[in-house]
């Protein structure tokens, strides 16, 4: 009876392995968080942890997720090389798919082949997390929807995606009030601007010193 209560009790916290306040489960149902409460915190100070592209291992068992056109069109505009990736709590990649230039796509999540001694894929009923790696940005896709791995199953994502930004590794700041995406200041542009301002200051001071010497 006591064990049943432990397994049926909701322990709230952050379930996103990329979040800065995520706590790795220890296998004890009396303390492990099992219900996401939306309190995940993310470090946006240029410390993005990019989930890896899947290495292509075919385990012989999988589940699939179909991304419809409506779902794909609701995601941030894709940059070249963008991909959607499926991971577990330990940030181990079980599948990924390139999405740049596509409006309908499908993701294969590879499962563990129980016929081999090593765990080489997702295990039955394991929590799966989806991320969009888009240029220097990482997004959590549908963070409040629980996805459990199930052999030979298929999910269809046909509604507008719920997307939260995990981190942005290249954008420094947006000009307040400006809606032109070309006005975004990147690290390179910001450093260039600072360098120009500094050099102008040096030239002005040098000119002032030269004029004082002539007097």
Legacy VTK file of the C-alpha trace (Angstrom):
# vtk DataFile Version 3.0
C-alpha trace
ASCII
DATASET POLYDATA
POINTS 215 float
0.000 0.000 0.000
2.818 2.395 0.944
4.722 1.715 -2.306
1.542 2.352 -4.305
1.129 5.735 -2.613
4.716 6.678 -3.496
4.281 5.803 -7.152
0.926 7.604 -7.376
2.062 10.783 -5.606
2.882 13.785 -7.776
6.242 15.381 -7.007
6.425 18.735 -8.752
9.503 20.344 -10.259
11.442 20.811 -13.481
11.652 17.823 -15.847
13.668 19.449 -18.634
17.242 18.054 -18.599
18.596 21.178 -20.313
17.249 23.560 -17.642
19.716 24.966 -15.117
17.587 23.846 -12.153
16.968 20.296 -13.418
17.790 17.595 -10.853
18.850 14.185 -12.163
16.511 11.417 -10.885
18.144 8.969 -8.488
15.618 6.170 -8.962
13.817 6.792 -5.667
10.087 7.446 -6.262
9.798 9.056 -2.837
11.991 11.997 -3.887
12.260 12.035 -7.702
10.261 14.724 -9.491
7.637 13.183 -11.784
5.396 16.133 -12.721
6.544 19.280 -14.535
5.227 22.442 -12.884
6.593 24.996 -15.333
9.383 26.227 -13.035
12.305 25.329 -15.323
14.998 27.991 -15.467
17.274 28.519 -18.423
20.637 30.206 -18.663
20.601 32.522 -21.663
24.132 33.839 -21.086
25.702 32.141 -24.103
25.875 28.678 -22.512
23.638 26.751 -24.890
23.837 22.983 -24.610
22.933 21.758 -28.077
21.287 18.312 -28.164
23.286 16.176 -30.565
22.143 15.009 -33.979
21.306 11.286 -33.891
24.230 9.089 -34.947
22.072 7.030 -37.298
22.078 3.739 -35.376
19.175 1.535 -36.532
18.073 -0.576 -33.574
15.234 -2.314 -35.389
12.518 -0.886 -33.149
11.070 2.621 -33.036
8.175 5.018 -32.733
7.416 7.892 -35.094
6.096 11.437 -34.844
4.495 13.087 -37.874
4.778 16.875 -38.049
1.984 18.353 -40.172
2.235 21.534 -42.205
0.258 23.570 -39.642
2.592 22.437 -36.873
5.763 23.084 -38.870
4.618 26.526 -39.991
4.025 27.552 -36.365
7.679 26.962 -35.423
10.310 29.737 -35.617
11.648 30.350 -39.128
14.197 27.654 -39.879
17.826 28.476 -40.528
20.001 26.227 -42.667
21.033 23.149 -40.696
18.095 23.321 -38.275
16.875 20.045 -36.816
14.353 18.614 -34.358
15.812 16.147 -31.893
14.351 13.707 -29.349
16.188 13.105 -26.062
15.611 11.566 -22.652
16.204 12.917 -19.128
19.951 12.410 -19.529
19.990 14.386 -22.786
20.767 11.218 -24.758
19.626 11.561 -28.368
17.338 8.850 -29.754
16.434 10.458 -33.066
16.670 13.655 -35.076
15.466 15.045 -38.389
16.574 17.990 -40.538
13.766 20.511 -40.961
15.269 23.331 -43.014
13.356 23.738 -46.270
10.499 21.411 -45.258
6.884 22.029 -44.287
5.898 18.413 -43.525
8.245 16.022 -41.786
8.527 12.954 -39.568
10.833 12.052 -36.706
11.849 8.474 -35.952
12.695 7.789 -32.305
14.753 4.622 -32.000
14.066 2.242 -29.130
16.223 -0.152 -27.182
16.784 -3.538 -28.767
16.240 -5.893 -25.829
18.063 -8.639 -27.730
21.391 -6.933 -27.054
22.964 -6.425 -23.604
23.577 -2.685 -24.049
20.830 -0.071 -23.930
20.976 1.389 -27.429
17.722 3.343 -27.584
14.717 4.639 -25.685
13.130 2.183 -23.286
9.417 1.496 -23.023
7.462 4.326 -21.301
10.557 6.528 -21.047
9.926 10.295 -21.077
10.942 11.894 -24.369
11.716 15.588 -24.876
11.679 17.404 -28.208
13.946 20.326 -29.082
14.385 22.514 -32.117
18.016 23.448 -32.697
17.810 26.469 -34.961
21.084 28.220 -35.686
22.424 29.481 -32.357
19.069 28.937 -30.623
17.536 25.981 -28.804
13.773 25.712 -28.301
11.752 23.285 -26.197
8.807 21.994 -28.252
5.489 21.440 -26.454
7.194 21.446 -23.013
3.974 20.773 -21.103
2.959 17.744 -23.187
4.188 14.435 -21.810
5.619 12.120 -24.475
6.291 8.531 -23.484
8.217 6.203 -25.747
6.099 3.293 -26.988
7.316 0.688 -29.464
5.731 0.752 -32.935
3.514 3.732 -32.117
2.892 6.957 -34.025
1.996 10.443 -32.847
0.656 13.195 -35.099
1.426 16.818 -34.247
-1.210 18.746 -36.171
-1.904 21.753 -33.939
0.086 24.935 -33.442
3.299 24.220 -31.558
3.953 25.504 -28.053
7.583 26.620 -28.090
9.741 28.009 -25.301
13.259 29.365 -25.775
15.881 27.371 -23.887
18.811 29.575 -24.780
20.113 31.931 -27.428
23.838 31.698 -28.025
24.271 34.395 -30.659
21.816 37.204 -30.046
22.883 39.961 -27.676
19.899 42.280 -27.726
16.964 43.430 -29.849
16.562 47.162 -30.400
13.552 48.083 -28.279
10.507 48.941 -30.337
12.039 47.756 -33.615
10.287 44.984 -35.549
12.857 44.689 -38.354
14.696 41.351 -37.848
17.699 42.741 -39.734
18.160 45.200 -36.855
19.136 42.470 -34.409
22.564 43.161 -32.922
24.825 40.120 -32.978
28.004 39.642 -31.004
30.144 40.502 -34.028
28.184 43.650 -34.861
28.202 44.809 -31.253
31.972 44.351 -30.939
32.470 46.172 -34.235
30.349 49.088 -33.024
32.263 49.270 -29.732
35.576 49.206 -31.609
34.468 52.053 -33.889
33.329 54.167 -30.936
36.614 53.509 -29.140
38.710 54.434 -32.178
36.725 57.634 -32.690
37.341 58.546 -29.062
41.068 57.951 -29.483
41.153 60.123 -32.610
39.259 62.950 -30.887
41.576 62.884 -27.858
44.644 62.791 -30.105
43.355 65.782 -32.057
42.691 67.733 -28.856
46.190 66.993 -27.537
47.749 68.052 -30.842
45.851 71.356 -30.818
46.940 72.041 -27.221
50.573 71.453 -28.206
50.259 74.017 -31.012
48.975 76.663 -28.602
LINES 1 216
215 0 1 2 3 4 5 6 7 8 9 10 11 12 13 14 15 16 17 18 19 20 21 22 23 24 25 26 27 28 29 30 31 32 33 34 35 36 37 38 39 40 41 42 43 44 45 46 47 48 49 50 51 52 53 54 55 56 57 58 59 60 61 62 63 64 65 66 67 68 69 70 71 72 73 74 75 76 77 78 79 80 81 82 83 84 85 86 87 88 89 90 91 92 93 94 95 96 97 98 99 100 101 102 103 104 105 106 107 108 109 110 111 112 113 114 115 116 117 118 119 120 121 122 123 124 125 126 127 128 129 130 131 132 133 134 135 136 137 138 139 140 141 142 143 144 145 146 147 148 149 150 151 152 153 154 155 156 157 158 159 160 161 162 163 164 165 166 167 168 169 170 171 172 173 174 175 176 177 178 179 180 181 182 183 184 185 186 187 188 189 190 191 192 193 194 195 196 197 198 199 200 201 202 203 204 205 206 207 208 209 210 211 212 213 214
